[in-house]
Amino acid sequence: MPTTDGRGVTLPRYVEPKKDVALLLGALGLTLPAQRPPKISGNAAPQNTEV
């Protein structure tokens, strides 16, 4: 996803398991991994700090 300053953001997503899968995971003592932080790529555009 492009940003206004020319960089890109990638947001990997994990969905919640369906109820039957959640029950199975719980019965097996398993959990899903935490969602990873966003990846930011590219160079930031120069900031205009003049007022």
N, C-alpha and C positions, 0 to 999 in steps of 0.2 A: 504494500500500500504506500503510495508516494505521500510525502509531507510537503508543506508549503515552503520549507527551506531546502528542498532538493534531495533530502535523504529518503530512505525507505524503511518501513517498519514491517516486520514479519511477526505475527502473533499466532504461534501454534496453539491449537485448542484441543482439549480433551473433554469429551462429553461425559455426563454422569451415566453409569451403567443402568440398564433397565432393572426393574424390581427383581426379576428372577435371577439375573446375573449378580446383582448386589447381594442377594441371599446366599448364592453359591460362594461368592468371594468371602462373605462373612463366615460361612460354615467352614471354609478352608483356612480361615485366618489370614486372608490376603487383602491387600489394599492396592489401589491404583496409585501410580506415582504422582507427585505434585506437578502442577502446571509450570512449565519453564518460563523464565522471564522473557520479555520481548527482545528481539534482535534488531538493532538499529544499524543500518549500513549507509555508506556514502559519506561525503564530507559536508559539514555544516556550512551553510551560507554565511558570509560575513554579516555581523550584526551592525545595524546603523544605530550608534549611540549618540549622534548629534541631536541637540534639542534646539 
